[in-house]
Amino acid sequence: MIRKAVIPVAGLGTRMLPITKVVPKELLNIIDRPTIEYVVDEIISSEINTLIFIISQGKGGIIDYFDTNLSLRSFLKERNKPELLKKVEEVEEKIKQLIEVRQKVPEGLGHAVLMAERAVENEPFAVVLGDDLVDAETPCLKQMIDVYNLLSNQTQNHSIIAVEEVSKKDIHRYGVIDGERVGDNLIKIKKVVEKPSPEEAPSNLAIIGRYIFDPVIFEFLKKIPKVQGEYQLTDAIQLMINNGYEVYAYLFEGTRFDTGNKEGFFKTVLHYAIKNPALKEVLISFVNERKIC
């Protein structure tokens, strides 16, 4: 059973400045909900009820969003606004157990995951990045958990990483895997390369923000060196592989969006607007009026 998910949201969000100077990028709205709520919904839909947020200074608003606000509830009751009260209660009651861990110094994704060791304890766990959204019929994380459980019948101490095919021009932005196909959507990883040039990339399969780790990952996160001021999660994954642990890449079904940059955020908003029939009509009307196409 995967019972816990770690959500690293301590990053500074520099690609979305200046707004992220005061508003965490994870709280920027996709239509009518903040980005982080889409992520949380995926986790909960994957039957995980304990969420561990790795936050930093200025990111407390993410916790506040899901926390109970008794004053607001009281105000909405007094003003007889039941529909708004229901919306607030639905958000505040999403997470059964919320654990907050503060990362005082931004030292990379590897360091952020290591900060969760005490809360995770000695059990397999998920890592879900707060700015990666995946729109899928079956939640991406649930797909991965199902595969993880199937593999548990064959092997122990294994881990799974979600990957997708990306274009050659974008490959330098990702961790990239090399490995051997062992199923239609499953690859046993031999090598992980962090942000390679197109010429050096071993494949076009890039790691996205979904992972399921055996707790042994913490042992290797403590051994990796700092590179350009950060501890890279991919370095710990490679060290696991080098020491005989099985790590698999899973080609998930669904569409992934990177909301951590302006272009990706804009595409995400358009995608979810088109999924809403009323907003789709607004968008089509606007495009026609402005003669954009």
C-alpha positions in Angstrom: 0.0 0.0 0.0 1.2 3.5 -0.9 -0.3 5.6 2.0 1.8 8.8 1.8 2.6 11.4 -0.8 5.4 14.0 -0.6 4.6 17.3 -2.4 7.7 19.5 -2.7 6.5 23.1 -3.0 9.4 25.0 -1.6 10.8 26.3 -4.9 11.0 30.0 -5.6 9.0 29.9 -8.9 11.5 32.2 -10.7 10.1 31.3 -14.1 6.8 33.0 -13.1 8.2 36.2 -11.6 7.2 38.9 -10.7 3.8 37.5 -9.4 5.6 34.6 -7.6 7.4 37.2 -5.4 4.3 37.3 -3.3 2.0 34.5 -4.5 3.3 30.9 -4.6 3.1 29.5 -8.2 1.1 26.6 -6.8 -1.7 29.0 -5.9 -2.0 30.5 -9.3 -5.5 29.8 -10.6 -6.3 27.4 -13.4 -9.8 28.6 -14.2 -11.5 28.5 -10.8 -9.0 26.5 -8.7 -5.4 26.9 -7.8 -2.9 24.6 -9.5 -2.1 22.7 -6.3 -5.7 21.6 -5.8 -5.6 19.7 -9.1 -2.5 17.9 -7.8 -4.1 17.2 -4.5 -7.2 15.8 -6.2 -5.1 13.4 -8.2 -3.4 12.2 -5.0 -6.6 11.7 -3.1 -8.2 10.0 -6.2 -5.3 7.6 -6.0 -6.4 6.6 -2.5 -3.6 8.3 -0.6 -4.8 10.3 2.5 -1.5 11.5 4.1 0.0 14.4 2.3 3.5 15.8 3.3 4.1 19.3 2.0 7.7 20.5 1.8 7.4 24.3 2.0 9.7 27.3 2.5 9.4 30.8 3.6 6.5 32.6 1.9 4.7 29.3 1.0 2.5 29.1 4.0 -0.5 30.1 2.0 -0.5 26.7 0.4 -1.1 25.1 3.8 -3.7 27.8 4.7 -5.7 27.1 1.6 -6.4 23.5 2.8 -6.6 24.4 6.5 -9.9 25.0 8.4 -10.8 28.7 8.6 -13.4 28.9 11.3 -13.9 32.7 11.0 -14.6 32.4 7.3 -17.1 29.6 7.9 -18.8 31.6 10.6 -19.0 34.6 8.3 -20.6 32.7 5.5 -23.1 31.1 7.8 -24.1 34.5 9.2 -24.5 36.0 5.8 -26.6 33.0 4.6 -24.2 32.0 1.8 -24.6 28.2 1.8 -23.2 27.6 -1.7 -20.0 29.4 -0.9 -19.8 27.7 2.5 -20.0 24.3 0.8 -17.2 25.2 -1.5 -15.0 26.2 1.4 -15.8 23.1 3.4 -15.1 20.9 0.4 -11.6 22.3 0.0 -10.8 22.2 3.8 -12.0 18.6 4.2 -10.1 17.2 1.2 -7.0 16.2 3.1 -7.4 13.7 5.9 -3.9 14.1 7.3 -1.6 17.1 6.3 2.0 17.2 7.4 4.1 20.4 6.9 7.9 20.2 6.7 9.9 23.4 6.2 12.9 23.4 3.9 14.9 26.4 5.2 17.4 26.6 2.4 16.5 25.8 -1.3 19.0 23.1 -2.1 17.2 21.2 -4.9 14.6 18.6 -5.3 16.8 15.8 -3.9 17.2 17.8 -0.6 13.4 18.5 -0.5 12.6 14.8 -0.7 15.1 14.0 1.9 13.4 16.5 4.3 10.4 14.1 4.3 12.3 11.1 5.7 11.0 11.3 9.2 7.4 11.8 8.1 7.5 9.0 5.6 9.1 6.6 7.9 10.2 3.2 6.5 7.6 2.6 3.8 7.2 3.2 0.1 5.8 6.6 -0.8 4.9 8.8 -3.7 6.5 12.1 -4.8 4.3 14.5 -6.7 5.5 17.9 -8.0 3.2 20.8 -7.3 3.5 22.4 -10.8 3.0 19.3 -12.9 -0.6 18.5 -13.9 -1.7 15.4 -15.6 -5.2 15.2 -17.1 -6.1 11.5 -17.4 -9.1 9.3 -17.2 -7.4 7.2 -14.6 -5.2 9.5 -12.4 -1.5 9.2 -13.4 -0.5 8.4 -9.8 -3.2 5.6 -9.6 -1.8 4.1 -12.8 1.6 4.0 -11.3 0.4 2.5 -8.0 -1.3 -0.3 -9.9 1.9 -1.1 -11.8 3.9 -0.8 -8.5 1.6 -3.4 -6.9 1.9 -5.8 -9.8 5.6 -5.6 -9.7 5.5 -6.3 -5.9 4.5 -9.8 -6.8 7.9 -10.3 -8.6 10.4 -8.1 -6.8 11.0 -6.1 -3.7 12.5 -2.6 -3.0 11.6 -1.3 -6.5 10.7 2.2 -7.5 8.7 3.7 -10.4 9.2 7.0 -12.3 6.7 8.5 -14.7 8.1 9.4 -18.1 6.8 10.9 -21.4 8.2 11.4 -24.9 9.4 14.9 -25.5 10.8 16.7 -28.6 14.5 16.9 -29.2 14.6 20.6 -28.7 13.1 20.4 -25.2 15.1 17.4 -24.0 17.7 19.6 -22.2 15.1 20.7 -19.7 14.5 17.2 -18.2 16.1 14.2 -16.6 16.2 11.6 -19.3 16.3 7.8 -19.0 17.9 4.9 -20.9 16.8 1.3 -20.4 15.2 -1.9 -21.6 11.6 -2.4 -22.4 9.9 -5.0 -20.2 6.3 -4.2 -21.2 4.2 -2.0 -23.4 4.5 1.0 -21.1 7.3 -0.2 -18.8 11.1 0.3 -19.1 13.7 -1.0 -16.6 16.1 1.9 -16.2 19.8 1.5 -16.6 20.8 5.1 -16.7 19.5 8.5 -15.8 21.0 11.7 -17.2 20.1 15.2 -15.8 19.3 17.8 -18.5 21.5 16.4 -21.3 22.1 18.2 -24.6 20.1 16.8 -27.6 23.3 15.1 -28.8 24.0 13.4 -25.4 20.4 12.4 -24.6 20.2 8.5 -24.4 16.5 8.7 -25.4 13.6 11.0 -25.8 11.9 9.7 -22.6 11.8 12.5 -20.0 11.1 12.2 -16.3 8.0 14.2 -15.2 6.8 15.0 -11.7 5.5 11.7 -10.5 7.5 9.1 -8.6 7.0 6.1 -6.3 10.0 5.3 -4.2 11.2 2.6 -1.9 12.4 4.2 1.3 15.9 3.2 0.5 16.1 6.3 -1.6 16.8 8.3 1.6 20.0 6.3 2.1 21.3 7.5 -1.4 20.0 11.0 -1.0 22.4 11.3 1.9 25.4 10.2 -0.3 25.0 12.3 -3.4 27.2 15.4 -3.8 25.8 18.9 -4.3 25.9 20.1 -7.9 25.8 23.8 -8.6 24.3 24.4 -5.2 21.6 21.7 -5.4 21.2 18.0 -4.6 19.8 16.3 -7.7 17.1 13.6 -7.2 18.3 12.0 -10.5 21.8 11.4 -8.9 20.2 9.5 -6.1 18.1 7.4 -8.5 21.3 6.5 -10.5 23.0 5.6 -7.3 20.2 3.2 -6.4 20.5 1.6 -9.8 24.2 1.3 -9.5 23.7 -0.5 -6.2 21.4 -3.1 -7.6 17.9 -1.6 -6.9 15.3 -1.9 -9.6 13.9 1.4 -10.9 11.3 1.4 -13.7 10.0 4.1 -16.0 6.3 4.1 -16.7 4.8 5.7 -19.9 1.6 7.0 -18.4 -1.7 7.5 -20.2 -2.8 11.2 -20.1 -1.8 14.7 -21.0 0.8 16.5 -18.9 1.1 20.2 -18.4 4.0 22.2 -16.9 2.4 25.1 -15.1 5.8 26.4 -13.8 6.4 28.6 -16.8 4.3 31.2 -18.6 3.8 29.2 -21.8 2.9 26.0 -20.0 0.6 27.8 -17.7 -1.2 29.5 -20.6 -1.7 26.1 -22.3 -3.0 24.6 -19.1 -5.6 27.3 -18.7 -6.7 26.9 -22.3 -7.0 23.1 -22.0 -9.2 23.2 -18.9 -11.3 26.1 -20.4 -12.0 24.0 -23.5 -13.1 21.1 -21.3 -15.7 23.3 -19.7 -18.6 23.7 -22.3 -19.6 27.2 -21.2 -16.0 28.5 -21.2 -15.3 26.7 -24.5 -18.2 28.8 -26.1 -16.7 32.0 -24.6 -13.3 31.1 -26.0 -14.6 30.3 -29.5 -16.7 33.5 -29.6 -13.7 35.6 -28.5 -11.4 34.0 -31.1 -14.0 34.6 -33.8 -14.7 38.2 -32.8 -11.0 39.1 -32.8 -10.5 37.1 -36.0 -7.5 35.4 -34.4 -7.8 32.3 -36.7 
